[in-house]
């Protein structure tokens, strides 16, 4: 998954909900198992970029716990 497609996917899914969502929910459900790591890495970088742009918030409650994100409240 390219970074641009990951940013588009994460942005579109963030626009649907204001609740916290785990990063793994942004992965394509039909992705081949061997490509899931690449898709997760691209989604992570996309989440960081959206946070940098002020369009998303990130949180992680536990060390090594799931990363969650949500759209920035308007």
N, C-alpha and C positions, 0 to 999 in steps of 0.2 A: 504494500500500500504506500503510495507516495505521500509526502507531507501535505501537499495541496489537497489531495482527496481526503486525507484524515482531518484536516482543518475544516473542510466543507462538511464532512459527516458529523463531526463533533459539534460544529456551530449549528447545524440543522437540528440535531437532537437536543441541544441546549435550549433552543428556541421553543420547544414544546413544553418544557417543565421548569418550575422554579425550585423543585425539591433537589436535594443532594442525590447524585447518581454515581454509582461506582464506575470507575474508568472502564472496566471490562464489559459493561453494558453497551459501550460504543463500538465494540468489535463486530464486524459482519458475521452473522450467524452461519453463513454458508462458506466461511473461509476454511481452506484446507488446514488441517492440524499443523503441518510444517510451516505454514505462513502466519499462524496466529501470533507467534513471537514478534514477527516483523510488524504486523498490524497493531499489536499492543505498544510497541516502541514508537511507531508513527503517531498513534493516538496520544501517547504520553507527551511527545514533543508538541503536538497540536494543542493539548491542554495547557502546557506551559506558555505557548505563544499567545493563546487567548487570554490567559491570566496577565501576561505582560501588557497586552493591549487594553486591559481593563474590562474585558467582555465576559470573564469567568472568574470564579473563586475556586481555590483548591483547599482541601483539608485532608488530614490523615490523623486519625485519633490514636493509633498505636504504632510503635516502631514496627516496620515491616507489615503494617496493616494495609487494608485496601485504600487506594487513593480515591477520593470522592471529589466531584466538581459540580458546580451549578452556575447558572447564568447569573451575572451581577444584577441585583435588584435595581429597577429603574428609579 
